Amino acid sequence: MKIDLENSSRLYYSIKEVADHFGVTQALLRSWEKEFKSTIKPRKSEGGTRQYSKEDINNIALVFHLVKEKGMKLEGARQMLRQRKDEYSRKIEAIEKLEIIRRELKEIEKQFDSLEE
């Protein structure tokens, strides 16, 4: 299940929701949290439950892109994030906005199709 960050008013998401959003395990998210301490910093409740903000999710998207999509090793991804975090953030934001536009266009197409019937 994808999280709709653009239209959601929620401040925090559970580790399960974030793991489902990226199609990864909760254990992998916890591992990335340790590996990318300066980038992924979820808030923790008194009981230790992780609560991910939209910024945390965007940072995880950067790590996901570098490690899972580009196939980089963790050290390489860590170096890349230090050097080009802003550049990758802009690319990820652009991709997310394009996906939203794509969904909207498909919805408009469905509406036009229903008018023709």
C-alpha positions as CSV (number, residue, x, y, z in Angstrom):
1,M,0.0,0.0,0.0
2,K,1.5,3.3,-1.1
3,I,1.3,6.3,1.3
4,D,-0.1,9.4,-0.3
5,L,2.2,12.0,1.3
6,E,0.8,14.8,-0.8
7,N,-2.8,14.5,0.4
8,S,-2.3,13.1,3.8
9,S,-2.6,15.3,6.9
10,R,-1.0,12.7,9.2
11,L,2.2,13.6,10.9
12,Y,3.6,10.1,11.5
13,Y,3.4,6.6,10.1
14,S,4.2,3.2,11.6
15,I,7.1,1.1,10.6
16,K,4.7,-1.4,9.0
17,E,3.1,1.3,6.9
18,V,6.5,2.6,5.7
19,A,7.8,-1.0,5.0
20,D,4.6,-1.7,3.0
21,H,5.0,1.6,1.1
22,F,8.4,0.6,-0.1
23,G,7.8,-3.2,-0.4
24,V,10.6,-4.0,2.1
25,T,10.7,-5.7,5.5
26,Q,10.6,-3.9,8.8
27,A,13.9,-5.4,9.6
28,L,15.5,-3.7,6.5
29,L,14.1,-0.3,7.7
30,R,15.6,-0.8,11.1
31,S,18.9,-1.8,9.5
32,W,18.9,1.3,7.3
33,E,18.2,3.4,10.3
34,K,21.4,2.1,11.9
35,E,23.4,2.4,8.6
36,F,22.1,5.9,7.8
37,K,21.9,7.5,11.2
38,S,22.3,11.1,10.0
39,T,19.6,10.6,7.3
40,I,16.9,8.3,8.8
41,K,15.9,9.4,12.3
42,P,12.3,8.2,13.1
43,R,10.8,9.5,16.3
44,K,10.3,6.8,19.0
45,S,7.5,6.7,21.5
46,E,8.1,5.9,25.2
47,G,7.5,2.3,24.4
48,G,10.1,2.4,21.6
49,T,7.6,2.3,18.7
50,R,9.1,4.0,15.6
51,Q,7.1,6.9,14.1
52,Y,8.2,8.1,10.7
53,S,7.5,11.6,9.5
54,K,7.1,12.7,5.9
55,E,10.7,13.8,5.9
56,D,11.9,10.4,7.2
57,I,9.9,8.7,4.4
58,N,11.5,11.0,1.8
59,N,14.9,10.2,3.2
60,I,14.1,6.4,3.0
61,A,13.0,7.0,-0.6
62,L,16.5,8.3,-1.3
63,V,18.2,5.3,0.3
64,F,15.8,3.0,-1.4
65,H,16.6,4.6,-4.8
66,L,20.3,4.3,-4.3
67,V,20.4,0.8,-2.8
68,K,17.5,-1.1,-4.4
69,E,17.0,0.7,-7.7
70,K,20.6,1.7,-8.5
71,G,22.2,-1.3,-6.8
72,M,24.7,0.6,-4.8
73,K,26.4,-0.8,-1.7
74,L,25.6,0.8,1.6
75,E,29.0,2.7,1.9
76,G,28.6,4.1,-1.6
77,A,25.0,5.2,-0.9
78,R,26.2,6.8,2.4
79,Q,28.9,8.8,0.5
80,M,26.5,9.7,-2.3
81,L,23.9,11.0,0.2
82,R,26.5,13.2,1.9
83,Q,27.5,14.6,-1.5
84,R,24.2,14.8,-3.4
85,K,21.3,14.7,-1.0
86,D,19.7,17.8,-2.3
87,E,20.0,16.7,-6.0
88,Y,18.5,13.3,-5.3
89,S,15.8,14.8,-3.1
90,R,14.7,17.0,-6.0
91,K,14.7,14.0,-8.4
92,I,12.6,11.9,-6.0
93,E,10.2,14.8,-5.5
94,A,9.9,15.3,-9.3
95,I,9.2,11.5,-9.8
96,E,6.5,11.6,-7.1
97,K,4.8,14.6,-8.6
98,L,4.9,13.0,-12.0
99,E,3.3,9.9,-10.6
100,I,0.5,12.0,-9.1
101,I,0.0,13.8,-12.4
102,R,-0.1,10.4,-14.1
103,R,-2.9,9.1,-11.7
104,E,-4.8,12.3,-12.2
105,L,-4.6,12.0,-16.0
106,K,-5.8,8.4,-15.8
107,E,-8.7,9.5,-13.7
108,I,-9.6,12.2,-16.3
109,E,-9.3,9.6,-19.1
110,K,-11.8,7.4,-17.2
111,Q,-14.2,10.3,-16.9
112,F,-14.0,11.0,-20.6
113,D,-14.5,7.3,-21.4
114,S,-17.6,7.3,-19.2
115,L,-19.0,10.3,-21.1
116,E,-18.6,8.6,-24.4
117,E,-20.7,5.6,-23.3
